[in-house]
Amino acid sequence: MSQLFEKKMKFRDGKKRPIKFPYFLARAKRLNELFNQASSYVPKLQK
């Protein structure tokens, strides 16, 4: 997954084109959702 992302970044670097923001924001939002789920799950494990 990260390798694919690195390839895309290198490809865009060569073309000198800005990142497509809708895709990038959607990815960031998804990661944020997963992080929120994980952080809400952790206190339950500690009890």
DSSP file (Angstrom, degrees, kcal/mol; ACC not computed):
  #  RESIDUE AA STRUCTURE BP1 BP2  ACC     N-H-->O    O-->H-N    N-H-->O    O-->H-N    TCO  KAPPA ALPHA  PHI   PSI    X-CA   Y-CA   Z-CA
    1    1 A M     >        0   0    0      0, 0.0     4,-1.9     0, 0.0     5,-0.1   0.000 360.0 360.0 360.0 -52.0    0.0    0.0    0.0
    2    2 A S  H  >  +     0   0    0      1,-0.2     4,-2.5     2,-0.2     5,-0.2   0.841 360.0  56.6 -68.1 -31.6    2.7    2.5    1.0
    3    3 A Q  H  > S+     0   0    0      2,-0.2     4,-2.2     1,-0.2    -1,-0.2   0.919 106.5  49.6 -64.0 -42.1    4.9    1.4   -1.9
    4    4 A L  H  > S+     0   0    0      1,-0.2     4,-2.1     2,-0.2    -2,-0.2   0.913 110.9  50.1 -61.3 -42.8    2.0    2.2   -4.3
    5    5 A F  H  X S+     0   0    0     -4,-1.9     4,-2.4     1,-0.2    -2,-0.2   0.904 109.0  51.6 -63.6 -41.9    1.6    5.7   -2.7
    6    6 A E  H  X S+     0   0    0     -4,-2.5     4,-2.5     1,-0.2    -1,-0.2   0.901 108.5  51.6 -62.0 -40.9    5.4    6.3   -3.0
    7    7 A K  H  X S+     0   0    0     -4,-2.2     4,-2.5     1,-0.2    -1,-0.2   0.917 109.8  49.4 -61.8 -42.6    5.3    5.5   -6.6
    8    8 A K  H  X S+     0   0    0     -4,-2.1     4,-2.5     1,-0.2    -2,-0.2   0.905 110.4  50.6 -63.2 -40.8    2.4    7.9   -7.2
    9    9 A M  H  X S+     0   0    0     -4,-2.4     4,-2.3     2,-0.2    -2,-0.2   0.918 111.7  47.0 -63.8 -43.3    4.2   10.6   -5.3
   10   10 A K  H  X S+     0   0    0     -4,-2.5     4,-2.2     2,-0.2    -2,-0.2   0.908 111.4  52.1 -64.0 -41.4    7.4   10.1   -7.4
   11   11 A F  H  X S+     0   0    0     -4,-2.5     4,-1.4     1,-0.2    -2,-0.2   0.917 112.3  44.9 -60.8 -44.7    5.2   10.1  -10.6
   12   12 A R  H  X>S+     0   0    0     -4,-2.5     5,-1.6     1,-0.2     4,-1.0   0.856 108.7  57.9 -69.2 -34.9    3.6   13.4   -9.6
   13   13 A D  H ><5S+     0   0    0     -4,-2.3     3,-0.6     1,-0.2    -2,-0.2   0.923 105.9  49.6 -58.9 -44.7    7.0   14.9   -8.6
   14   14 A G  H 3<5S+     0   0    0     -4,-2.2    -1,-0.2     1,-0.2    -2,-0.2   0.846 112.9  46.1 -64.0 -35.0    8.3   14.2  -12.1
   15   15 A K  H 3<5S-     0   0    0     -4,-1.4    -1,-0.2    -5,-0.2    -2,-0.2   0.588 101.1-134.6 -85.3  -9.7    5.2   15.9  -13.7
   16   16 A K  T <<5 +     0   0    0     -4,-1.0    -3,-0.2    -3,-0.6    -2,-0.1   0.897  55.9 143.9  56.7  42.0    5.4   18.9  -11.4
   17   17 A R      < -     0   0    0     -5,-1.6    -1,-0.2     1,-0.0    -2,-0.1  -0.912  53.4-111.2-113.7 138.9    1.7   18.6  -10.9
   18   18 A P        -     0   0    0      0, 0.0     2,-0.0     0, 0.0    -1,-0.0  -0.266  43.5 -91.5 -64.8 154.5   -0.1   19.3   -7.5
   19   19 A I        -     0   0    0      1,-0.1     2,-0.9     2,-0.0   -10,-0.0  -0.355  41.4-106.5 -64.0 143.3   -1.7   16.4   -5.7
   20   20 A K     >  -     0   0    0      1,-0.2     4,-1.9    -3,-0.1     3,-0.3  -0.639  35.4-157.2 -72.3 109.2   -5.3   15.8   -6.5
   21   21 A F  H  > S+     0   0    0     -2,-0.9     4,-3.5     1,-0.2     5,-0.3   0.859  81.6  58.9 -66.4 -40.2   -6.9   17.1   -3.3
   22   22 A P  H  > S+     0   0    0      0, 0.0     4,-2.1     0, 0.0    -1,-0.2   0.926 112.0  43.2 -55.2 -43.0  -10.2   15.2   -3.2
   23   23 A Y  H  > S+     0   0    0     -3,-0.3     4,-2.2     2,-0.2    -2,-0.2   0.924 116.2  47.5 -65.1 -45.1   -8.4   11.9   -3.3
   24   24 A F  H  X S+     0   0    0     -4,-1.9     4,-2.2     1,-0.2    -1,-0.2   0.908 113.5  46.8 -65.7 -42.9   -5.8   13.0   -0.7
   25   25 A L  H  X S+     0   0    0     -4,-3.5     4,-2.8     2,-0.2    -1,-0.2   0.887 110.4  53.1 -66.7 -39.0   -8.5   14.5    1.6
   26   26 A A  H  X S+     0   0    0     -4,-2.1     4,-2.2    -5,-0.3    -1,-0.2   0.909 110.3  48.3 -62.1 -41.5  -10.6   11.4    1.4
   27   27 A R  H  X S+     0   0    0     -4,-2.2     4,-2.3     2,-0.2    -2,-0.2   0.920 112.6  47.9 -63.9 -44.0   -7.6    9.2    2.3
   28   28 A A  H  X S+     0   0    0     -4,-2.2     4,-2.2     1,-0.2    -2,-0.2   0.894 111.2  51.0 -64.9 -39.9   -6.8   11.5    5.3
   29   29 A K  H  X S+     0   0    0     -4,-2.8     4,-2.2     2,-0.2    -1,-0.2   0.907 109.8  50.1 -64.0 -41.5  -10.4   11.5    6.4
   30   30 A R  H  X S+     0   0    0     -4,-2.2     4,-2.2     2,-0.2    -2,-0.2   0.918 110.9  48.4 -62.9 -44.2  -10.5    7.7    6.3
   31   31 A L  H  X S+     0   0    0     -4,-2.3     4,-2.4     1,-0.2    -1,-0.2   0.888 110.0  53.1 -62.8 -38.5   -7.3    7.4    8.3
   32   32 A N  H  X S+     0   0    0     -4,-2.2     4,-2.5     2,-0.2    -2,-0.2   0.899 107.6  50.8 -63.8 -41.1   -8.7    9.9   10.8
   33   33 A E  H  X S+     0   0    0     -4,-2.2     4,-2.3     2,-0.2    -2,-0.2   0.925 111.4  47.8 -61.5 -44.8  -11.8    7.7   11.2
   34   34 A L  H  X S+     0   0    0     -4,-2.2     4,-2.3     1,-0.2    -2,-0.2   0.896 111.3  51.0 -63.3 -39.8   -9.7    4.6   11.8
   35   35 A F  H  X S+     0   0    0     -4,-2.4     4,-2.7     2,-0.2    -1,-0.2   0.906 109.2  50.6 -64.2 -42.3   -7.6    6.5   14.4
   36   36 A N  H  X S+     0   0    0     -4,-2.5     4,-1.9     2,-0.2    -2,-0.2   0.907 110.7  49.3 -62.4 -42.1  -10.7    7.7   16.2
   37   37 A Q  H  X S+     0   0    0     -4,-2.3     4,-1.1     1,-0.2    -2,-0.2   0.923 112.8  47.7 -61.8 -44.1  -12.0    4.1   16.4
   38   38 A A  H  X S+     0   0    0     -4,-2.3     4,-1.6     1,-0.2     3,-0.3   0.910 111.6  49.2 -64.8 -43.1   -8.7    2.9   17.7
   39   39 A S  H  < S+     0   0    0     -4,-2.7    -1,-0.2     1,-0.2    -2,-0.2   0.811 111.2  49.5 -70.2 -29.1   -8.4    5.6   20.3
   40   40 A S  H  < S+     0   0    0     -4,-1.9     4,-0.4    -5,-0.2    -1,-0.2   0.707 111.0  52.1 -79.1 -18.8  -11.9    5.0   21.6
   41   41 A Y  H  X S+     0   0    0     -4,-1.1     4,-1.1    -3,-0.3     3,-0.3   0.778  96.3  68.7 -84.5 -29.8  -11.1    1.2   21.8
   42   42 A V  H >X S+     0   0    0     -4,-1.6     4,-1.6     1,-0.2     3,-0.7   0.910  93.0  53.8 -61.9 -48.4   -7.9    1.6   23.8
   43   43 A P  H 3> S+     0   0    0      0, 0.0     4,-1.3     0, 0.0    -1,-0.2   0.858 104.8  57.3 -57.6 -33.8   -9.5    2.8   27.2
   44   44 A K  H 34 S+     0   0    0     -4,-0.4    -2,-0.2    -3,-0.3     3,-0.1   0.866 106.0  49.7 -63.7 -35.5  -11.8   -0.3   27.2
   45   45 A L  H << S+     0   0    0     -4,-1.1    -1,-0.2    -3,-0.7    -3,-0.1   0.853 107.6  54.4 -70.4 -33.8   -8.7   -2.5   27.0
   46   46 A Q  H  <        0   0    0     -4,-1.6    -1,-0.2     1,-0.2    -2,-0.2   0.773 360.0 360.0 -73.3 -25.8   -7.0   -0.8   29.9
   47   47 A K     <        0   0    0     -4,-1.3    -1,-0.2    -3,-0.1    -2,-0.1   0.499 360.0 360.0 -68.2 360.0  -10.0   -1.2   32.3
